[in-house]
Amino acid sequence: MNVPELLSAQKISGGYGDTIIVRGISMSLAGGDVLCVTGRNGVGKSTLLKLIAGVLQQSDGVIKLAGTELRGPAFVRQRQGLGYMPQVGVVFDNLSVQENLTLQYKGRSLKRYEALFASFPRMAERLTQKAGTLSGGEKKILSFCRVIAETNKLAILDEPSEGVQPENIALMAEHILAEKKNGRSFIVAEQNTTLIEQIHDHVLIMDHGEVMYEFSCDKNIREIINKHISL
Amino acid sequence: MRAVSILAILGLLVVPFVGDSFMAYQLGLYLLFGIVGQGIALCWGRAGFLPLGQALFFGIGAYISGYALKTYGDSYVALIPFMLLAILIPGILAGIIGALVFSRSVGSGPYFSLITLAVSMVGFQLANSLEWLTGGFNGLTRIPGLPGIDTYETLYFVIVPALALSTLLVAYILRSPFGQLLAAISQNEERAQFFGFKTSSLKALAFGISAAIAGFAGALYAPHQGIVTPQAVGFLLSAELVIWTAVGGRSTLWGPVVGAVVIGFLASELRDIFQYWEIVVALVFIGVVLKFPDGIVGAIASVTTRLRRPVSTADGNRRKQTAPPREQVSETALVFEDIFVQVGPVKILDGLTFSLDEKNITCLIGPNGAGKTSVFNAMTGKLPIRAGNIQWGGTSVTGKQGFEMTRLGIGRKFQVPSVFNDLTISQNIDIAIWSNRLRFTDLFLTSPYSWTSGILKQVEDVFPFLKVSNKKAGDLSQGQRQMLEFAMTIMTEPALLLLDEPCAGLSTAETHEMIGAIEAFNAGGDMTTVIIEHDMQVVERLADKVLVMSQGRLLAEGSVADIKADPAVQAVYGGGTK
């Protein structure tokens, strides 16, 4: 590969307390690449993402982003150039949509969201509304917009499509691909094969906390995934 | 645990022979505070709400007992009814306070704690000013000891059995279905309501019991001290009781007792040798709470459980007895008439009208934000209805609460998987089996643990992971929790089943399993099912009828083919699959 490596993970393991869920996973990702992580429920997809994002601390292994080792809690890793969209608890319910979107920026400007608002006009309409009154799918979209508008090198998305209507999932794919063109990388945990088909460069199928199968750009992706998952 | 308790009680009984009787006298006071702490632990450690004014109930017990001892001090026949009042009055008072506060809102926010704190402060004021009743500032003085019992020599041998009794009572409650429900409530009160439990009453009952325990300790405090002053009902003692409970361990049976004894002796030793002893006690408190959030006993217990081998998984065998039948719901037509729901400036439901009267599967689809989940929320008391009428089985159910709707045969699965994370799979299943079955007396019997129902077997066949029954629900993946919650909702055998995105977070293969499960449980034709779903594959496989919503209104209804051909629907919603 000519493109320099952005993220590398060497044999990372970890989980909750004494329970190890992810067992010795290694991966590497180049700038501008999208890695989709899929697999049955309970195999450790979310845990893997949390370990990289720093929501959980790995018990073993080394994670490097552009050559710098990622260490410490999530907010430190965020500053090192990493974005994260969790699977649940995605918005601050008591803040308005606008506050949710501009919380971390000094100018509180919504300018960076123009393209996203064009795709998801509902967000622009609901700026003054408390985020807690949004529907489940709208909360996911809000969280998605927030991560996409960040300017980091790598965004980690944990099941962005869950509860989102198909049209909006397709729009999410467009935005991911546009960001990818700008050289941004993504790690996306997904169950939605249609979305994976649209965005993936590499796919990692997990089982029992380990990588079961790994492949890059393939047309028969749906078949491969179904073959490995429907056991 | 039982062995530890027996050893502890025996150990306490030999203290006067090993040490001196003054030490035992001092220890007796701390044990009384420990009894109050056990009640606090029941509320705080188990049910998840923190009472900040527990001294009020302790003090009321002490005043009643003190009055009785001063007036009828030589006859147990006259004393015993008063001692019972010293337990009952605080218990009933707390039950009423709890029922009033808890019915206002779900959750255990700070309001309950602040109200109990305020009530304790009012109690202090009253005790200070009602001189004719309480002796005012000086309190009730020269209270004689219990007849025939020497306060300094033998009262200790009354206090230790009292502690044993309180320990036994709290241990029994923690193990009873009531105790398990309290744990469930502290983890997810709303979900507990949707199993048909009136959680406010259960919490009020727990608070009442804790206050009765406090009154019981107070009744012995009066003869022990010979004086009861307003301090006994005041805020300072209330706060200290909470601190002792926290230091010892609020989730353990013996923690509050250990906390009261350790800090009690520490304070009494330090007081004599060090002028700023209170700072030392405060540092101990801060240190323990930061370092061991589960308290001293909690920290020790977690080490010993780690050392011990895991408990065997034979727990599935306990279900041997068929659960009592539930009341059957016969009328099952659901009608929404012109429903308006508005939150702030946002119109969520805007004149929604539809009706469902057949026992089959209806899918509710529409764009994000169309108001789909709000339909369920409006039906189950989670959203205020501004206008319109909802009818279920021919009667109006507008504005009914979640637990009432569950009792009327409506089961609901939430969009975000909601299960009781700190309970095991098996304990989660208990609560589903108990739903709409558990009567008041069953709360305190062990027989509900042996209940099983035919549908459990079916559910376990469909979701084999449920057989790993001692795994904590919180350790399951999101998708498995999704399935567990679905299974639990099915186990309530609802007449109307509301499923909010049952396949969210499931892989393609699991989505097929879930579709199969929904089909299987609907095959009997005795249930009306409403499914909110985005995945058209699910809709096509399952729907007998489709309702399309947009902007809080019904846009179209009909068969899957009708809906797909409808240009108005195509304009807002195309649908797709995973």
Boltz contact constraints between the chains, C-beta under 6 A:
constraints:
  - contact:
      token1: [A, 40]
      token2: [B, 507]
      max_distance: 6.0
  - contact:
      token1: [A, 41]
      token2: [B, 477]
      max_distance: 6.0
  - contact:
      token1: [A, 41]
      token2: [B, 479]
      max_distance: 6.0
  - contact:
      token1: [A, 41]
      token2: [B, 480]
      max_distance: 6.0
  - contact:
      token1: [A, 41]
      token2: [B, 510]
      max_distance: 6.0
  - contact:
      token1: [A, 42]
      token2: [B, 477]
      max_distance: 6.0
  - contact:
      token1: [A, 42]
      token2: [B, 480]
      max_distance: 6.0
  - contact:
      token1: [A, 88]
      token2: [B, 416]
      max_distance: 6.0
  - contact:
      token1: [A, 122]
      token2: [B, 369]
      max_distance: 6.0
  - contact:
      token1: [A, 129]
      token2: [B, 346]
      max_distance: 6.0
  - contact:
      token1: [A, 133]
      token2: [B, 343]
      max_distance: 6.0
  - contact:
      token1: [A, 135]
      token2: [B, 368]
      max_distance: 6.0
  - contact:
      token1: [A, 135]
      token2: [B, 369]
      max_distance: 6.0
  - contact:
      token1: [A, 135]
      token2: [B, 373]
      max_distance: 6.0
  - contact:
      token1: [A, 136]
      token2: [B, 415]
      max_distance: 6.0
  - contact:
      token1: [A, 137]
      token2: [B, 368]
      max_distance: 6.0
  - contact:
      token1: [A, 138]
      token2: [B, 368]
      max_distance: 6.0
  - contact:
      token1: [A, 138]
      token2: [B, 369]
      max_distance: 6.0
  - contact:
      token1: [A, 162]
      token2: [B, 504]
      max_distance: 6.0
  - contact:
      token1: [A, 162]
      token2: [B, 505]
      max_distance: 6.0
  - contact:
      token1: [A, 163]
      token2: [B, 501]
      max_distance: 6.0
  - contact:
      token1: [A, 163]
      token2: [B, 504]
      max_distance: 6.0
  - contact:
      token1: [A, 165]
      token2: [B, 367]
      max_distance: 6.0
  - contact:
      token1: [A, 165]
      token2: [B, 368]
      max_distance: 6.0
  - contact:
      token1: [A, 165]
      token2: [B, 534]
      max_distance: 6.0
  - contact:
      token1: [A, 166]
      token2: [B, 575]
      max_distance: 6.0
  - contact:
      token1: [A, 166]
      token2: [B, 576]
      max_distance: 6.0
  - contact:
      token1: [A, 167]
      token2: [B, 574]
      max_distance: 6.0
  - contact:
      token1: [A, 191]
      token2: [B, 507]
      max_distance: 6.0
  - contact:
      token1: [A, 192]
      token2: [B, 578]
      max_distance: 6.0
  - contact:
      token1: [A, 193]
      token2: [B, 508]
      max_distance: 6.0
  - contact:
      token1: [A, 193]
      token2: [B, 578]
      max_distance: 6.0
  - contact:
      token1: [A, 229]
      token2: [B, 507]
      max_distance: 6.0
  - contact:
      token1: [A, 229]
      token2: [B, 509]
      max_distance: 6.0
  - contact:
      token1: [A, 230]
      token2: [B, 509]
      max_distance: 6.0
